[in-house]
Amino acid sequence: MIVRTYHDPLYKAISLDSEDPAEEMAIELIDSSPFQRLRRIKQLGPAFLTFHGAESSRFTHSIGVFNLVRKVLKQLSKSNKDLNRYKGLLYGASLLHDIGHGPLSHTGEEIFGINHEIWSARLIRGHLEIKNPLEKYKQGTADQVANLLEKGRAESPIIKALISSQLDCDRLDYLLRDSLSTGTNYGNVDLERIISAFTIAPDGDLAIHPKGLMAVEHYLVVRNLMYKSVYNHRINEVCNWLLEKIIRTARELGEKKVWTDSAMTQWIWHPNEIDIKCFLANDDSRLNYHLMRWEEDQSERTTDLKKLCKRFIHRKLLKAISVASMSNEVQLEALSLARKLAEQSGLNPDLNCGLRHQKHRGYLPYIGGLRLWDGTNLSSIEQQSNLVRSLINPSASSWLIY
């Protein structure tokens, strides 16, 4: 018998017992090399340059999501014990939902053009250290987990809702965890109240008991605030723009001019040829090493790349000003002016000026929308809450980087 305990900054002791077959499977998945790689991928990408405490990893987050899924399943199975037959599927999906992230998490998706859901499914189906524990637990589990993560397919709608919805365990964990690591106070949602309010609607899908309405309203407001104050923070957007510019510059210079090891060569210039081994070889450590090597390169051919890497490594970041209130035409005029001023100052405008746009979709009532069920009446949450209705409209940010 193995009892494994992870001491989590959010949930304190998270224990797994190998006498439970599903938890034995979870232990094997955690011990696999693809899962251990998540220790080397920052949860918030380059946000550590904005919030100095933002050093947590996808490893920590994934174990946190597993812990929440286990709690919610225990709560829901009180009224429907049949849900326990999905325990292996839920445990596997909660642990592996981010296994396909590249370096610096979502930033890596932007700069390298990958999709972490597709890669998660590919690893689950193709890497034996992941596939074998799932299949040993129950034949067909690997495909079920892969289909759930990649395509949102599950036999029961409530299973999909716990993994991917407007109020899934992934979102609950990252809001709490990101708030803690960044030192912001927005993410202090009433987790216990939300979990205790989870219930099953007559159609078998997830619903919220009205007693949890205020806690869910608070959670949705928190999510909105975290996007504005953390995820789309001005400096974070500058860092993401800079990293995109670095990889684009390396790609344009070509593999004959830019030093890379064999793995990074594939990632930058031959992304369609990346296999599982090459994918897993790339993480924050490898990317950071390349940035340092490029900064030290003395070749005149890579001067632009060197300057960009120096900015990122030593946090000599560009400035940014919000231009969201301006029309597209005026934004382009502002960019043109910034480029002219940069040139007059002896700077390369291509390396020092840009526009960056981001959208936050807000609450989506028609895609995984939340519902209230009191045992008699079933209604959408926006019908009962003016506050939730106010969060439906999407918001956008636009930054002039200079």
C-alpha positions, 0 to 999 in steps of 0.5 A, a space after each residue: 500500500 502506498 499513501 502519497 501526500 502533497 502539501 498544497 499551499 491552497 488545500 493543505 494535505 492532498 493524500 492519495 491511497 493506492 488501495 483505491 484503484 483510481 487513486 493508484 492510477 493517479 499516483 502512476 500518472 503523477 510519477 510519469 515523466 510527461 507529468 513531471 515535466 509540468 514542474 518545468 512549465 510555469 502556470 502563468 507564463 512570463 507573468 513572473 516579470 509582472 508579479 514576482 510571486 507568480 512562480 507556480 507550475 502546471 504540476 501544482 495546478 493539475 494536482 489542485 484540479 484533481 483534488 477539487 474533482 475528487 471533492 465535487 465527485 464525493 459531493 455529487 455522488 451523495 445523490 447519485 452513486 452511479 457517478 462513481 463509475 466515472 471516477 477513473 475518467 474524472 481523475 485522469 482528465 483532471 490530472 492530464 488536462 494540461 499535459 500538452 502545454 508547451 513552454 510558458 503555458 498559454 504564451 507557448 501556444 501563441 509563440 509556437 502555434 500549438 494547441 494544448 488540448 490536441 497535444 494532451 490527447 496525443 500524449 494520452 493516446 501515444 505515450 505508454 507512461 500515460 496510456 498504460 495506467 489508464 488502460 490498466 485501471 479500465 480498458 478504454 479509459 485512455 480514449 475516453 480521457 483524450 476525447 473528453 479533453 480534446 473534443 468535449 465528449 463524455 457519456 455523461 454531461 455532468 462529467 464534461 461540466 466538471 472538466 470544461 464549463 463556466 464553473 469547472 474545477 480547472 477554473 476554480 483552481 487557477 483563480 484561487 492559485 493565481 490570486 495567491 501566487 500573484 498577491 492579488 486578493 480578487 481570487 478569494 472565492 467561497 470554494 466550500 459554499 460553491 462545492 456544497 451548492 453543486 447539484 444534479 439537474 433533472 436532465 443529469 447535467 450540473 446545476 447550482 442550488 440557489 443557496 450558492 448563487 451569491 458565491 457563484 456570482 462572486 466567482 464570476 466577478 472574480 474571474 472578470 477581475 483576474 482577467 483585467 488585473 492579471 492575465 491581461 495586465 499591461 506588462 504581461 502583454 508586453 512580455 508576451 509581445 516580446 516573446 512572440 517577436 523573439 521567436 518570429 525573428 529567429 524564424 525569419 533569420 533561419 536555422 543556418 544563422 541561429 543556434 538551436 539544439 535539435 529539439 528547438 530546431 523542430 519547434 521553430 522551423 519544422 513544427 509539423 514534424 514534432 513527434 511526442 519525444 520532441 514535444 516533451 523535450 521542450 519546456 521553460 528550461 530549454 526555452 530560457 537556455 536558448 534565450 540566454 545563448 541568443 543573448 550571448 551570440 556575438 554574430 552581427 547577423 543575429 544582432 536584432 535577436 540578441 537585443 530582444 533577448 536582452 530586453 526579456 532576460 534583464 527585464 528592460 521592457 518596453 512601455 505600453 499605453 492603452 488605446 482601447 478607446 481609440 478606433 482602429 484607424 487612430 490606433 494605426 496612426 498612433 503606431 505610425 507616430 511611435 515608429 517615427 519617434 523610435 526611428 528618430 531616437 536611433 531605434 529599430 521600430 520593428 523591434 520596439 513598436 507594436 499593437 497588441 489586442 486581447 479579448 475576454 469573452 465574459 460569461 457565455 450563457 449559451 456555452 456551458 451556461 450555469 443553471 439553478 435547480 432548487 428541486 422544483 424549478 430549473 432556470 438559467 443563472 442570468 435569469 435570476 441574477 442582474 449581476 451575471 447578466 452584466 458580465 455577459 458582454 465581452 471586453 477587449 484590451 488594446 495596447 500600443 507598445 513603444 
